[in-house]
Amino acid sequence: MTVIKKKIWPEYFEAVASGKKKFELRLNDFDVHEGDTLVLEEWDPKTKQYTGRKTEKRVSYVGKFKIDQLFWPEEEIKEKGVQIISLE
């Protein structure tokens, strides 16, 4: 199992740390697997500094896709965007 550190903005940090937000949408530019630990370190984009707060979460699922593998036409994705829905 790997420990992976990533920045997270304050408005998202609170939701993840509290357990309300149970997903992360990230660019697929790093290797992550189920069972890894994601350490999210709060980063203030205004000051461009870490706040010192962090939270650790175990990765339970990784779904990867490319834009051409989605179910909708690329034009609709560009127009409307996509959303991720967290389920309990």
N, CA, C and O atoms as a CHARMM CRD file, in Angstrom:
* protein
*
  352
    1    1 MET  N      0.83300  -1.18200   0.00000 PROA 1      0.00000
    2    1 MET  CA     0.00000   0.00000   0.00000 PROA 1      0.00000
    3    1 MET  C      0.88300   1.25300   0.00000 PROA 1      0.00000
    4    1 MET  O      1.92100   1.30800   0.66000 PROA 1      0.00000
    5    2 THR  N      0.44300   2.23800  -0.75000 PROA 2      0.00000
    6    2 THR  CA     1.20400   3.46500  -0.93000 PROA 2      0.00000
    7    2 THR  C      0.52000   4.62600  -0.22100 PROA 2      0.00000
    8    2 THR  O     -0.70800   4.67200  -0.13600 PROA 2      0.00000
    9    3 VAL  N      1.31300   5.56100   0.28500 PROA 3      0.00000
   10    3 VAL  CA     0.79800   6.81000   0.84900 PROA 3      0.00000
   11    3 VAL  C      1.03400   7.90000  -0.19300 PROA 3      0.00000
   12    3 VAL  O      2.16300   8.11700  -0.63300 PROA 3      0.00000
   13    4 ILE  N     -0.03500   8.57600  -0.58000 PROA 4      0.00000
   14    4 ILE  CA     0.03400   9.59900  -1.62600 PROA 4      0.00000
   15    4 ILE  C     -0.41300  10.92800  -1.02400 PROA 4      0.00000
   16    4 ILE  O     -1.48300  11.00400  -0.42100 PROA 4      0.00000
   17    5 LYS  N      0.39300  11.97000  -1.18200 PROA 5      0.00000
   18    5 LYS  CA     0.06800  13.29300  -0.66500 PROA 5      0.00000
   19    5 LYS  C     -0.38900  14.19000  -1.80800 PROA 5      0.00000
   20    5 LYS  O      0.24000  14.24600  -2.86500 PROA 5      0.00000
   21    6 LYS  N     -1.49800  14.89300  -1.57500 PROA 6      0.00000
   22    6 LYS  CA    -2.04200  15.81200  -2.57000 PROA 6      0.00000
   23    6 LYS  C     -2.57800  17.06700  -1.88500 PROA 6      0.00000
   24    6 LYS  O     -3.00500  17.02900  -0.73100 PROA 6      0.00000
   25    7 LYS  N     -2.54600  18.16600  -2.61200 PROA 7      0.00000
   26    7 LYS  CA    -3.12900  19.41700  -2.12700 PROA 7      0.00000
   27    7 LYS  C     -4.64900  19.35000  -2.24200 PROA 7      0.00000
   28    7 LYS  O     -5.19100  18.65800  -3.10400 PROA 7      0.00000
   29    8 ILE  N     -5.32300  20.07900  -1.35900 PROA 8      0.00000
   30    8 ILE  CA    -6.77200  20.22200  -1.45300 PROA 8      0.00000
   31    8 ILE  C     -7.14300  21.62200  -0.95800 PROA 8      0.00000
   32    8 ILE  O     -6.63400  22.07600   0.06700 PROA 8      0.00000
   33    9 TRP  N     -8.01200  22.29200  -1.67500 PROA 9      0.00000
   34    9 TRP  CA    -8.41500  23.65500  -1.30800 PROA 9      0.00000
   35    9 TRP  C     -9.31000  23.63300  -0.07400 PROA 9      0.00000
   36    9 TRP  O     -9.99000  22.63800   0.17600 PROA 9      0.00000
   37   10 PRO  N     -9.32000  24.71900   0.70200 PROA 10     0.00000
   38   10 PRO  CA   -10.05800  24.76700   1.96900 PROA 10     0.00000
   39   10 PRO  C    -11.52900  24.38300   1.87700 PROA 10     0.00000
   40   10 PRO  O    -12.02700  23.66300   2.74300 PROA 10     0.00000
   41   11 GLU  N    -12.23000  24.84200   0.85900 PROA 11     0.00000
   42   11 GLU  CA   -13.67000  24.53700   0.78100 PROA 11     0.00000
   43   11 GLU  C    -13.93700  23.04900   0.58100 PROA 11     0.00000
   44   11 GLU  O    -14.99500  22.55700   0.97400 PROA 11     0.00000
   45   12 TYR  N    -13.01400  22.33800  -0.01300 PROA 12     0.00000
   46   12 TYR  CA   -13.17100  20.89400  -0.19000 PROA 12     0.00000
   47   12 TYR  C    -12.60300  20.12900   0.99800 PROA 12     0.00000
   48   12 TYR  O    -13.09600  19.05600   1.34800 PROA 12     0.00000
   49   13 PHE  N    -11.56800  20.68400   1.61500 PROA 13     0.00000
   50   13 PHE  CA   -10.95100  20.02800   2.76900 PROA 13     0.00000
   51   13 PHE  C    -11.98800  19.78200   3.86400 PROA 13     0.00000
   52   13 PHE  O    -12.08900  18.67400   4.39100 PROA 13     0.00000
   53   14 GLU  N    -12.74600  20.80300   4.20000 PROA 14     0.00000
   54   14 GLU  CA   -13.74600  20.68200   5.27500 PROA 14     0.00000
   55   14 GLU  C    -14.71900  19.54200   5.01600 PROA 14     0.00000
   56   14 GLU  O    -15.02400  18.75900   5.91600 PROA 14     0.00000
   57   15 ALA  N    -15.20600  19.45100   3.78300 PROA 15     0.00000
   58   15 ALA  CA   -16.19300  18.41700   3.45400 PROA 15     0.00000
   59   15 ALA  C    -15.58800  17.01900   3.51900 PROA 15     0.00000
   60   15 ALA  O    -16.25600  16.07800   3.94800 PROA 15     0.00000
   61   16 VAL  N    -14.32900  16.87000   3.09900 PROA 16     0.00000
   62   16 VAL  CA   -13.67500  15.55600   3.16000 PROA 16     0.00000
   63   16 VAL  C    -13.34700  15.19100   4.60300 PROA 16     0.00000
   64   16 VAL  O    -13.62000  14.07500   5.04400 PROA 16     0.00000
   65   17 ALA  N    -12.76300  16.13100   5.33200 PROA 17     0.00000
   66   17 ALA  CA   -12.35100  15.86300   6.71500 PROA 17     0.00000
   67   17 ALA  C    -13.53900  15.47400   7.59600 PROA 17     0.00000
   68   17 ALA  O    -13.41100  14.62600   8.47900 PROA 17     0.00000
   69   18 SER  N    -14.69600  16.09900   7.35100 PROA 18     0.00000
   70   18 SER  CA   -15.88700  15.80800   8.15400 PROA 18     0.00000
   71   18 SER  C    -16.55400  14.49100   7.76100 PROA 18     0.00000
   72   18 SER  O    -17.38300  13.96400   8.50300 PROA 18     0.00000
   73   19 GLY  N    -16.18700  13.96000   6.59000 PROA 19     0.00000
   74   19 GLY  CA   -16.80200  12.72200   6.11600 PROA 19     0.00000
   75   19 GLY  C    -17.98700  12.94800   5.20700 PROA 19     0.00000
   76   19 GLY  O    -18.55600  11.98700   4.69000 PROA 19     0.00000
   77   20 LYS  N    -18.37600  14.20100   4.99800 PROA 20     0.00000
   78   20 LYS  CA   -19.52600  14.50500   4.13700 PROA 20     0.00000
   79   20 LYS  C    -19.21000  14.19100   2.67200 PROA 20     0.00000
   80   20 LYS  O    -20.03000  13.60500   1.96500 PROA 20     0.00000
   81   21 LYS  N    -18.02600  14.58000   2.22900 PROA 21     0.00000
   82   21 LYS  CA   -17.60000  14.34900   0.84000 PROA 21     0.00000
   83   21 LYS  C    -16.76400  13.07100   0.81800 PROA 21     0.00000
   84   21 LYS  O    -15.69800  13.00500   1.42900 PROA 21     0.00000
   85   22 LYS  N    -17.25700  12.06500   0.11100 PROA 22     0.00000
   86   22 LYS  CA   -16.61300  10.75300   0.12000 PROA 22     0.00000
   87   22 LYS  C    -16.07300  10.38000  -1.25400 PROA 22     0.00000
   88   22 LYS  O    -16.10300   9.21400  -1.64900 PROA 22     0.00000
   89   23 PHE  N    -15.58600  11.37000  -1.96900 PROA 23     0.00000
   90   23 PHE  CA   -15.01000  11.13600  -3.28200 PROA 23     0.00000
   91   23 PHE  C    -14.00000  12.23000  -3.57900 PROA 23     0.00000
   92   23 PHE  O    -14.01800  13.28900  -2.95200 PROA 23     0.00000
   93   24 GLU  N    -13.13100  11.97600  -4.52600 PROA 24     0.00000
   94   24 GLU  CA   -12.19200  12.98300  -5.02700 PROA 24     0.00000
   95   24 GLU  C    -12.18100  12.88100  -6.54100 PROA 24     0.00000
   96   24 GLU  O    -12.06800  11.78600  -7.09200 PROA 24     0.00000
   97   25 LEU  N    -12.29500  13.99600  -7.20600 PROA 25     0.00000
   98   25 LEU  CA   -12.15900  14.06900  -8.65200 PROA 25     0.00000
   99   25 LEU  C    -10.77400  14.63000  -8.92200 PROA 25     0.00000
  100   25 LEU  O    -10.49300  15.77600  -8.57100 PROA 25     0.00000
  101   26 ARG  N     -9.91400  13.84900  -9.53500 PROA 26     0.00000
  102   26 ARG  CA    -8.52000  14.23800  -9.74100 PROA 26     0.00000
  103   26 ARG  C     -8.08900  13.93700 -11.16000 PROA 26     0.00000
  104   26 ARG  O     -8.58300  13.00200 -11.78800 PROA 26     0.00000
  105   27 LEU  N     -7.16200  14.73900 -11.65800 PROA 27     0.00000
  106   27 LEU  CA    -6.52300  14.46000 -12.92700 PROA 27     0.00000
  107   27 LEU  C     -5.76000  13.14500 -12.78800 PROA 27     0.00000
  108   27 LEU  O     -5.11300  12.91100 -11.76700 PROA 27     0.00000
  109   28 ASN  N     -5.82900  12.30500 -13.78500 PROA 28     0.00000
  110   28 ASN  CA    -5.17600  11.00000 -13.73500 PROA 28     0.00000
  111   28 ASN  C     -3.68500  11.15600 -14.06600 PROA 28     0.00000
  112   28 ASN  O     -3.19700  10.62700 -15.06500 PROA 28     0.00000
  113   29 ASP  N     -2.98000  11.89000 -13.20900 PROA 29     0.00000
  114   29 ASP  CA    -1.55000  12.13600 -13.43800 PROA 29     0.00000
  115   29 ASP  C     -0.67200  11.49400 -12.36200 PROA 29     0.00000
  116   29 ASP  O      0.50500  11.83100 -12.23300 PROA 29     0.00000
  117   30 PHE  N     -1.24700  10.56900 -11.59100 PROA 30     0.00000
  118   30 PHE  CA    -0.49200   9.83100 -10.58900 PROA 30     0.00000
  119   30 PHE  C     -1.10100   8.44200 -10.43700 PROA 30     0.00000
  120   30 PHE  O     -2.26300   8.22100 -10.77800 PROA 30     0.00000
  121   31 ASP  N     -0.31600   7.52400  -9.93100 PROA 31     0.00000
  122   31 ASP  CA    -0.73500   6.13700  -9.77300 PROA 31     0.00000
  123   31 ASP  C     -1.40400   5.96000  -8.41900 PROA 31     0.00000
  124   31 ASP  O     -0.80000   6.27000  -7.39300 PROA 31     0.00000
  125   32 VAL  N     -2.61100   5.47800  -8.39500 PROA 32     0.00000
  126   32 VAL  CA    -3.34400   5.24100  -7.14900 PROA 32     0.00000
  127   32 VAL  C     -4.13900   3.94800  -7.27900 PROA 32     0.00000
  128   32 VAL  O     -4.67300   3.63700  -8.34400 PROA 32     0.00000
  129   33 HSD  N     -4.21000   3.20500  -6.18600 PROA 33     0.00000
  130   33 HSD  CA    -4.89700   1.91000  -6.19000 PROA 33     0.00000
  131   33 HSD  C     -5.74800   1.76700  -4.93600 PROA 33     0.00000
  132   33 HSD  O     -5.52700   2.44700  -3.93400 PROA 33     0.00000
  133   34 GLU  N     -6.72000   0.87200  -5.01400 PROA 34     0.00000
  134   34 GLU  CA    -7.53000   0.55400  -3.84800 PROA 34     0.00000
  135   34 GLU  C     -6.60800   0.08800  -2.72800 PROA 34     0.00000
  136   34 GLU  O     -5.69000  -0.69800  -2.96100 PROA 34     0.00000
  137   35 GLY  N     -6.85000   0.57200  -1.52000 PROA 35     0.00000
  138   35 GLY  CA    -6.03500   0.22400  -0.36500 PROA 35     0.00000
  139   35 GLY  C     -4.95400   1.24700  -0.05700 PROA 35     0.00000
  140   35 GLY  O     -4.41600   1.26200   1.05000 PROA 35     0.00000
  141   36 ASP  N     -4.62500   2.10800  -1.02800 PROA 36     0.00000
  142   36 ASP  CA    -3.65600   3.17200  -0.77600 PROA 36     0.00000
  143   36 ASP  C     -4.23800   4.18100   0.20500 PROA 36     0.00000
  144   36 ASP  O     -5.44900   4.22100   0.42700 PROA 36     0.00000
  145   37 THR  N     -3.37000   4.99000   0.78500 PROA 37     0.00000
  146   37 THR  CA    -3.80900   6.06800   1.67400 PROA 37     0.00000
  147   37 THR  C     -3.57600   7.39800   0.97300 PROA 37     0.00000
  148   37 THR  O     -2.47200   7.68600   0.51100 PROA 37     0.00000
  149   38 LEU  N     -4.62200   8.19800   0.90000 PROA 38     0.00000
  150   38 LEU  CA    -4.53700   9.52400   0.30400 PROA 38     0.00000
  151   38 LEU  C     -4.46600  10.53900   1.44100 PROA 38     0.00000
  152   38 LEU  O     -5.40400  10.66700   2.22900 PROA 38     0.00000
  153   39 VAL  N     -3.35800  11.25200   1.52000 PROA 39     0.00000
  154   39 VAL  CA    -3.18700  12.30400   2.51500 PROA 39     0.00000
  155   39 VAL  C     -3.48200  13.61500   1.82200 PROA 39     0.00000
  156   39 VAL  O     -2.74500  14.03900   0.93100 PROA 39     0.00000
  157   40 LEU  N     -4.56000  14.25300   2.23300 PROA 40     0.00000
  158   40 LEU  CA    -4.97200  15.51900   1.63000 PROA 40     0.00000
  159   40 LEU  C     -4.53600  16.65300   2.54600 PROA 40     0.00000
  160   40 LEU  O     -4.98100  16.75900   3.68900 PROA 40     0.00000
  161   41 GLU  N     -3.65000  17.50300   2.01600 PROA 41     0.00000
  162   41 GLU  CA    -3.09600  18.61900   2.78300 PROA 41     0.00000
  163   41 GLU  C     -3.74700  19.91300   2.30600 PROA 41     0.00000
  164   41 GLU  O     -3.68900  20.26400   1.12700 PROA 41     0.00000
  165   42 GLU  N     -4.36100  20.60500   3.24500 PROA 42     0.00000
  166   42 GLU  CA    -5.08400  21.83200   2.89900 PROA 42     0.00000
  167   42 GLU  C     -4.12000  22.88100   2.33900 PROA 42     0.00000
  168   42 GLU  O     -3.08600  23.17800   2.93700 PROA 42     0.00000
  169   43 TRP  N     -4.47700  23.42800   1.19300 PROA 43     0.00000
  170   43 TRP  CA    -3.66900  24.40400   0.46000 PROA 43     0.00000
  171   43 TRP  C     -4.52500  25.62700   0.18500 PROA 43     0.00000
  172   43 TRP  O     -5.61500  25.51300  -0.37400 PROA 43     0.00000
  173   44 ASP  N     -4.04200  26.77900   0.57200 PROA 44     0.00000
  174   44 ASP  CA    -4.77600  28.01300   0.32300 PROA 44     0.00000
  175   44 ASP  C     -4.30000  28.61000  -0.99900 PROA 44     0.00000
  176   44 ASP  O     -3.15900  29.06000  -1.09700 PROA 44     0.00000
  177   45 PRO  N     -5.16700  28.61900  -2.02300 PROA 45     0.00000
  178   45 PRO  CA    -4.74600  29.13100  -3.33100 PROA 45     0.00000
  179   45 PRO  C     -4.50200  30.64700  -3.33000 PROA 45     0.00000
  180   45 PRO  O     -3.81000  31.16400  -4.20700 PROA 45     0.00000
  181   46 LYS  N     -5.06200  31.34700  -2.36100 PROA 46     0.00000
  182   46 LYS  CA    -4.84800  32.80000  -2.28200 PROA 46     0.00000
  183   46 LYS  C     -3.43900  33.12500  -1.79200 PROA 46     0.00000
  184   46 LYS  O     -2.76300  33.99000  -2.34800 PROA 46     0.00000
  185   47 THR  N     -3.00500  32.42300  -0.74400 PROA 47     0.00000
  186   47 THR  CA    -1.67300  32.67800  -0.18100 PROA 47     0.00000
  187   47 THR  C     -0.60500  31.78200  -0.80800 PROA 47     0.00000
  188   47 THR  O      0.59400  32.00000  -0.63600 PROA 47     0.00000
  189   48 LYS  N     -1.07500  30.76500  -1.54200 PROA 48     0.00000
  190   48 LYS  CA    -0.18600  29.77500  -2.15200 PROA 48     0.00000
  191   48 LYS  C      0.69400  29.08600  -1.10300 PROA 48     0.00000
  192   48 LYS  O      1.89200  28.87700  -1.29800 PROA 48     0.00000
  193   49 GLN  N      0.04000  28.74200   0.02600 PROA 49     0.00000
  194   49 GLN  CA     0.74100  28.06900   1.11300 PROA 49     0.00000
  195   49 GLN  C     -0.15600  26.99100   1.72500 PROA 49     0.00000
  196   49 GLN  O     -1.38300  27.06600   1.66000 PROA 49     0.00000
  197   50 TYR  N      0.49100  25.99200   2.31800 PROA 50     0.00000
  198   50 TYR  CA    -0.24500  24.99100   3.08400 PROA 50     0.00000
  199   50 TYR  C     -0.70800  25.62200   4.38900 PROA 50     0.00000
  200   50 TYR  O     -0.02200  26.47400   4.95300 PROA 50     0.00000
  201   51 THR  N     -1.88200  25.19800   4.86800 PROA 51     0.00000
  202   51 THR  CA    -2.41400  25.73100   6.12900 PROA 51     0.00000
  203   51 THR  C     -1.90700  24.94000   7.33700 PROA 51     0.00000
  204   51 THR  O     -1.98100  25.41700   8.46900 PROA 51     0.00000
  205   52 GLY  N     -1.39600  23.73800   7.09400 PROA 52     0.00000
  206   52 GLY  CA    -0.95100  22.88300   8.19300 PROA 52     0.00000
  207   52 GLY  C     -1.95500  21.80000   8.53700 PROA 52     0.00000
  208   52 GLY  O     -1.63600  20.86800   9.27700 PROA 52     0.00000
  209   53 ARG  N     -3.17100  21.91500   8.00500 PROA 53     0.00000
  210   53 ARG  CA    -4.17900  20.88500   8.27600 PROA 53     0.00000
  211   53 ARG  C     -4.10200  19.79800   7.20500 PROA 53     0.00000
  212   53 ARG  O     -3.84300  20.07300   6.03400 PROA 53     0.00000
  213   54 LYS  N     -4.33300  18.56000   7.63800 PROA 54     0.00000
  214   54 LYS  CA    -4.37200  17.45500   6.69000 PROA 54     0.00000
  215   54 LYS  C     -5.30500  16.37800   7.19800 PROA 54     0.00000
  216   54 LYS  O     -5.61300  16.30400   8.38700 PROA 54     0.00000
  217   55 THR  N     -5.74600  15.54800   6.27600 PROA 55     0.00000
  218   55 THR  CA    -6.60900  14.43000   6.61500 PROA 55     0.00000
  219   55 THR  C     -6.17100  13.23500   5.78700 PROA 55     0.00000
  220   55 THR  O     -5.75400  13.38300   4.63800 PROA 55     0.00000
  221   56 GLU  N     -6.27000  12.05100   6.37500 PROA 56     0.00000
  222   56 GLU  CA    -5.89600  10.82100   5.68300 PROA 56     0.00000
  223   56 GLU  C     -7.14200   9.99100   5.42000 PROA 56     0.00000
  224   56 GLU  O     -7.98500   9.81300   6.30000 PROA 56     0.00000
  225   57 LYS  N     -7.24400   9.48800   4.19700 PROA 57     0.00000
  226   57 LYS  CA    -8.37600   8.64900   3.81200 PROA 57     0.00000
  227   57 LYS  C     -7.86000   7.43800   3.05300 PROA 57     0.00000
  228   57 LYS  O     -6.94800   7.54400   2.23300 PROA 57     0.00000
  229   58 ARG  N     -8.45400   6.29100   3.33500 PROA 58     0.00000
  230   58 ARG  CA    -8.10100   5.07000   2.60400 PROA 58     0.00000
  231   58 ARG  C     -8.86900   5.04300   1.28800 PROA 58     0.00000
  232   58 ARG  O    -10.06100   5.34700   1.25800 PROA 58     0.00000
  233   59 VAL  N     -8.20200   4.68600   0.22000 PROA 59     0.00000
  234   59 VAL  CA    -8.82200   4.60600  -1.09800 PROA 59     0.00000
  235   59 VAL  C     -9.59600   3.29000  -1.19100 PROA 59     0.00000
  236   59 VAL  O     -9.01300   2.21500  -1.05000 PROA 59     0.00000
  237   60 SER  N    -10.90400   3.37300  -1.42600 PROA 60     0.00000
  238   60 SER  CA   -11.72400   2.16900  -1.50400 PROA 60     0.00000
  239   60 SER  C    -12.10100   1.81900  -2.94100 PROA 60     0.00000
  240   60 SER  O    -12.46600   0.67700  -3.22000 PROA 60     0.00000
  241   61 TYR  N    -12.01700   2.77700  -3.84700 PROA 61     0.00000
  242   61 TYR  CA   -12.37100   2.51900  -5.25200 PROA 61     0.00000
  243   61 TYR  C    -11.68200   3.55900  -6.12500 PROA 61     0.00000
  244   61 TYR  O    -11.59300   4.72900  -5.75100 PROA 61     0.00000
  245   62 VAL  N    -11.19700   3.13600  -7.28300 PROA 62     0.00000
  246   62 VAL  CA   -10.60900   4.04800  -8.26100 PROA 62     0.00000
  247   62 VAL  C    -11.28000   3.78000  -9.59800 PROA 62     0.00000
  248   62 VAL  O    -11.19900   2.67300 -10.12900 PROA 62     0.00000
  249   63 GLY  N    -11.93200   4.77900 -10.13300 PROA 63     0.00000
  250   63 GLY  CA   -12.52500   4.68600 -11.46800 PROA 63     0.00000
  251   63 GLY  C    -11.78100   5.64500 -12.37700 PROA 63     0.00000
  252   63 GLY  O    -11.67200   6.83200 -12.07000 PROA 63     0.00000
  253   64 LYS  N    -11.27500   5.15200 -13.47800 PROA 64     0.00000
  254   64 LYS  CA   -10.52100   5.99500 -14.40800 PROA 64     0.00000
  255   64 LYS  C    -11.22600   5.98600 -15.75300 PROA 64     0.00000
  256   64 LYS  O    -11.74500   4.95600 -16.18200 PROA 64     0.00000
  257   65 PHE  N    -11.24300   7.12500 -16.41000 PROA 65     0.00000
  258   65 PHE  CA   -11.84300   7.19500 -17.72900 PROA 65     0.00000
  259   65 PHE  C    -11.22100   8.34900 -18.51000 PROA 65     0.00000
  260   65 PHE  O    -10.64700   9.27800 -17.94200 PROA 65     0.00000
  261   66 LYS  N    -11.35500   8.25700 -19.81100 PROA 66     0.00000
  262   66 LYS  CA   -10.94900   9.34200 -20.70300 PROA 66     0.00000
  263   66 LYS  C    -12.21400   9.91500 -21.32100 PROA 66     0.00000
  264   66 LYS  O    -13.24800   9.24900 -21.36800 PROA 66     0.00000
  265   67 ILE  N    -12.12900  11.12300 -21.78500 PROA 67     0.00000
  266   67 ILE  CA   -13.32000  11.81500 -22.27500 PROA 67     0.00000
  267   67 ILE  C    -14.02100  11.03700 -23.39100 PROA 67     0.00000
  268   67 ILE  O    -15.24800  11.06900 -23.48600 PROA 67     0.00000
  269   68 ASP  N    -13.26100  10.34200 -24.23200 PROA 68     0.00000
  270   68 ASP  CA   -13.88700   9.59500 -25.32600 PROA 68     0.00000
  271   68 ASP  C    -14.49200   8.27000 -24.86200 PROA 68     0.00000
  272   68 ASP  O    -15.11400   7.56300 -25.65600 PROA 68     0.00000
  273   69 GLN  N    -14.31400   7.92600 -23.57500 PROA 69     0.00000
  274   69 GLN  CA   -14.89300   6.70000 -23.03600 PROA 69     0.00000
  275   69 GLN  C    -16.18100   6.96700 -22.26300 PROA 69     0.00000
  276   69 GLN  O    -16.79400   6.04200 -21.73000 PROA 69     0.00000
  277   70 LEU  N    -16.58500   8.22500 -22.20300 PROA 70     0.00000
  278   70 LEU  CA   -17.81400   8.55800 -21.48800 PROA 70     0.00000
  279   70 LEU  C    -19.02600   8.21200 -22.34300 PROA 70     0.00000
  280   70 LEU  O    -18.89600   7.94100 -23.53700 PROA 70     0.00000
  281   71 PHE  N    -20.18000   8.22100 -21.73800 PROA 71     0.00000
  282   71 PHE  CA   -21.40800   7.78300 -22.38800 PROA 71     0.00000
  283   71 PHE  C    -22.06000   8.85500 -23.25400 PROA 71     0.00000
  284   71 PHE  O    -22.99600   8.57000 -24.00000 PROA 71     0.00000
  285   72 TRP  N    -21.57000  10.07400 -23.15600 PROA 72     0.00000
  286   72 TRP  CA   -22.22500  11.19100 -23.82000 PROA 72     0.00000
  287   72 TRP  C    -21.33900  11.77800 -24.90400 PROA 72     0.00000
  288   72 TRP  O    -20.11800  11.63000 -24.86000 PROA 72     0.00000
  289   73 PRO  N    -21.94600  12.44200 -25.87500 PROA 73     0.00000
  290   73 PRO  CA   -21.14300  13.08400 -26.92600 PROA 73     0.00000
  291   73 PRO  C    -20.23100  14.16800 -26.32800 PROA 73     0.00000
  292   73 PRO  O    -20.61500  14.86900 -25.39100 PROA 73     0.00000
  293   74 GLU  N    -19.03000  14.29000 -26.88200 PROA 74     0.00000
  294   74 GLU  CA   -18.05100  15.25600 -26.38800 PROA 74     0.00000
  295   74 GLU  C    -18.60700  16.68400 -26.37500 PROA 74     0.00000
  296   74 GLU  O    -18.29900  17.46400 -25.47400 PROA 74     0.00000
  297   75 GLU  N    -19.43000  17.02500 -27.38100 PROA 75     0.00000
  298   75 GLU  CA   -20.00500  18.37500 -27.43700 PROA 75     0.00000
  299   75 GLU  C    -20.88500  18.65400 -26.20700 PROA 75     0.00000
  300   75 GLU  O    -20.85200  19.75200 -25.65100 PROA 75     0.00000
  301   76 GLU  N    -21.66700  17.65300 -25.79000 PROA 76     0.00000
  302   76 GLU  CA   -22.52600  17.82800 -24.61700 PROA 76     0.00000
  303   76 GLU  C    -21.69200  17.93800 -23.34100 PROA 76     0.00000
  304   76 GLU  O    -22.02800  18.71100 -22.44300 PROA 76     0.00000
  305   77 ILE  N    -20.61900  17.17500 -23.25900 PROA 77     0.00000
  306   77 ILE  CA   -19.74200  17.24200 -22.08700 PROA 77     0.00000
  307   77 ILE  C    -19.12900  18.63400 -21.98600 PROA 77     0.00000
  308   77 ILE  O    -19.08700  19.22300 -20.90500 PROA 77     0.00000
  309   78 LYS  N    -18.65400  19.15800 -23.11500 PROA 78     0.00000
  310   78 LYS  CA   -18.06200  20.50400 -23.11700 PROA 78     0.00000
  311   78 LYS  C    -19.09000  21.56100 -22.74500 PROA 78     0.00000
  312   78 LYS  O    -18.76800  22.51900 -22.04100 PROA 78     0.00000
  313   79 GLU  N    -20.32300  21.39800 -23.20800 PROA 79     0.00000
  314   79 GLU  CA   -21.38000  22.37200 -22.93300 PROA 79     0.00000
  315   79 GLU  C    -21.87700  22.29500 -21.48700 PROA 79     0.00000
  316   79 GLU  O    -22.02400  23.32000 -20.82100 PROA 79     0.00000
  317   80 LYS  N    -22.13300  21.08000 -21.00900 PROA 80     0.00000
  318   80 LYS  CA   -22.80400  20.90200 -19.72000 PROA 80     0.00000
  319   80 LYS  C    -21.88500  20.46200 -18.59000 PROA 80     0.00000
  320   80 LYS  O    -22.21800  20.63300 -17.41800 PROA 80     0.00000
  321   81 GLY  N    -20.71500  19.89000 -18.93600 PROA 81     0.00000
  322   81 GLY  CA   -19.84100  19.34300 -17.91100 PROA 81     0.00000
  323   81 GLY  C    -20.33800  18.00600 -17.41600 PROA 81     0.00000
  324   81 GLY  O    -21.31800  17.47500 -17.93700 PROA 81     0.00000
  325   82 VAL  N    -19.68300  17.46400 -16.43000 PROA 82     0.00000
  326   82 VAL  CA   -20.09000  16.20400 -15.82400 PROA 82     0.00000
  327   82 VAL  C    -20.18100  16.41500 -14.30700 PROA 82     0.00000
  328   82 VAL  O    -19.61700  17.36800 -13.77100 PROA 82     0.00000
  329   83 GLN  N    -20.87300  15.54400 -13.64700 PROA 83     0.00000
  330   83 GLN  CA   -20.97600  15.60400 -12.19400 PROA 83     0.00000
  331   83 GLN  C    -20.72000  14.22600 -11.62000 PROA 83     0.00000
  332   83 GLN  O    -20.98100  13.20600 -12.25800 PROA 83     0.00000
  333   84 ILE  N    -20.20900  14.21700 -10.41600 PROA 84     0.00000
  334   84 ILE  CA   -19.99600  12.96800  -9.70000 PROA 84     0.00000
  335   84 ILE  C    -20.97300  12.96400  -8.53300 PROA 84     0.00000
  336   84 ILE  O    -21.09000  13.95100  -7.80600 PROA 84     0.00000
  337   85 ILE  N    -21.66000  11.86900  -8.36300 PROA 85     0.00000
  338   85 ILE  CA   -22.66300  11.76000  -7.32200 PROA 85     0.00000
  339   85 ILE  C    -22.18000  10.73500  -6.30200 PROA 85     0.00000
  340   85 ILE  O    -21.87900   9.59500  -6.65700 PROA 85     0.00000
  341   86 SER  N    -22.10600  11.13500  -5.05200 PROA 86     0.00000
  342   86 SER  CA   -21.68600  10.24000  -3.99000 PROA 86     0.00000
  343   86 SER  C    -22.91900   9.55400  -3.40000 PROA 86     0.00000
  344   86 SER  O    -23.91600  10.21300  -3.10500 PROA 86     0.00000
  345   87 LEU  N    -22.85200   8.26400  -3.23300 PROA 87     0.00000
  346   87 LEU  CA   -23.97900   7.48900  -2.71400 PROA 87     0.00000
  347   87 LEU  C    -23.64700   6.85900  -1.37200 PROA 87     0.00000
  348   87 LEU  O    -22.49800   6.49300  -1.12300 PROA 87     0.00000
  349   88 GLU  N    -24.63200   6.73100  -0.51900 PROA 88     0.00000
  350   88 GLU  CA   -24.43800   6.05600   0.77000 PROA 88     0.00000
  351   88 GLU  C    -25.40300   4.90500   0.87300 PROA 88     0.00000
  352   88 GLU  O    -25.41400   4.19600   1.88000 PROA 88     0.00000
